[in-house]
């Protein structure tokens, strides 16, 4: 269904943005139910993107195009393909969970808090659906402002440091992307992303453009060694902020690699693939060990996120070794694995942060040492936490397994040692998550605070249950995502197999 | 008669200013507000007259000394609107400090007339006259607070350095006159296009003209006066100096370099690119170290001048319209920032330290929100209008082959983002030191709200301003 007059994407972007502004304007009194209505409405209007999606084509669907700044050739152009559509749905879904999670937890200025999240949701949908490079950049950067305020106003004790670091780090990365986009405009006289895909570029040009994109997306996803903003931001952010940061914002980096770096600079990507694979593997292995050493639960999950994102970049960049070997099926396996991993990590990391949030709301501590035997006083919660931890460790049957397995399988086709190092994550991931579970959830009741805990209420139950359903669903039927992205990935692989010069 | 028609807004404004001046002499102290209302009425009428000229066919008057075209009509309208906003924000500040004896408004109006002349002048002598009318008004305005030592010092400094810069400019103009035999910019251009042997003298003059311009803009290394004057002057005067005159300076630069000396573009491109890079680097780095908001905004201005010049460096129509867009956007964003500072300076208290902004989000959420929008816009983060200003000058610089300058620019804008974010941090993340609520007059609040909203609205539809800027150089 390639409908040129669709307005679904515009609605999915503008309902939460305008709704968020309305929430802030209306004040605190009725902000919670109103925010829930806005988020559910957003989810509802985004659903046709999945159910009306044409799986047979790699072309952009639900496209919209209107002239916006004619003197600059900038268009308000939107559309989704199989790579971006699942991310849009993920965004609108997590948004509902966020509203539920903040229900009675946030007491200081709830209208501003919920409104900021709604605005951010609209902007993130914009990032995934923009087909004009400047429009993409605007959404990409604009998401920084609400997140900056969310961490800065509702964050922990060291929030100012964390939020300014977060902002400046990502801002520094993305301004170089802006330079690259303007340069591409100068070369091709178009800001259309698809137009940039087909632009002929020489080796040197591609090299520098790749580096500019790398600066933006490697910081965002984040890759080792530019990951240091993430643990700080995660630890200081309020629970929902961490969840959105991990579940969606990091995916902008992965999405950027797939939408910009690969198709625009395929030759440079191919040249630098060993470099990219190396730092991905460092993220997987070294950051895995770092996670093992954490005493703060949120920090542990943050490092686990970095390690999982290393898998995403690994899956993307082994593509070029496999293209060299002529193994197209392997390339597709790696890239699809990377996308699966992004979606799955969206659910699991959000759930993990919400679990920590549930405990933090009761005990006001994130230190592993302050807990022990939580399952005795919170049996339902304990079950959820163990389930999500298993998923995080990549247990078969959960979504966490699918992506990792696909990427490891693809790695085996390249080189045994790459696959060996990648597969270490199964051990390391199990080690750090399950060890945390052992120390926090299992065992004897450690102290009076744990003894006084009350189990999750109905709101918290549903919030975690919805996520658990999706984690299982994707684990058992990965095809619900894999089938929609197949045509787009195939097209991408075809495109990047051909040299631009 | 046609000559007069072109200059009607200026003639009206000057006449009205004289009326305001004379009426002011007969007003009793409690009637001082009348001066304010008359000044604002004069500005509104002039604004209407000048906007009605937008879209008129370009025309020239007074033997080519004065002209109206797409650029001048729209820049004049912006100058008038910004001065109107500046007077509105300044009113309560001035009357509380007993320095509103009418002089601020009359001097401000004379300065505005000077700016309008600078924008429309096409003869070097007319440009100089407009510039001096503006500059003399500004010197006197800085000195308005005559009991204040800092203000007097700032006025002295400003006067001496400003006079030096005017001298430089005049010296450069005289050399160009010597080389080409004319003060009329169109004729100067014709002569230079015709014969290259004359360009040596003109090139020598160009150096002095650029130095004079750089002084007026406050571009590094001719920026020394900016922080001291911004800091020493009463905040309402700082607001006046930092907003509309930048637009007029931009117009003066376009007239002199682009209309008059395009033949020498290779020379002034080189000079401007160095000025631009230095301004961006020094302005942003030094701003970080400031604890005084007015000084911080002074260095921020210096850095923005660098960005503005980056647009012109490419020497393309696209770049000139980008710089024009930048000047307009910069002026009304800074207007909002100083408007908030003026609203904070109450009951004889001056909001000058960064800590005065602490917890503003809890004391007056509107002021804090407007300040936040202004800061984000100055930092150049989308979706606010400041982003398009940066985008357009970067695009012009890259299009003109100045990739290195664009890279310096974006790098410095990240550094700049830090001190703008620090303001937001103070307002929203920190607890207020003084808890008392701040109430601004309702018309000032409304003005600030409109100003803040403009930053967002023009961010969503930048084409509204950009269209006029492109038309000006189309």
Interface residues (C-beta under 8 A of the other chain):
Chain A: X68 X69 X70 X71 X72 X134 X137 X138 X139 X141 X142 X144 X145 X148 X149 X152 X153 X159 X160 X163 X164 X167 X168 X171 X172 X175 X176 X178 X179 X182 X183 X185 X186
Chain B: X321 X376 X381 X382 X383 X387 X388 X391 X392 X394 X395 X398 X399 X403 X406 X407 X410 X411 X413 X414 X417 X418 X421 X422 X424 X425 X428 X429 X462 X463 X466 X467 X470
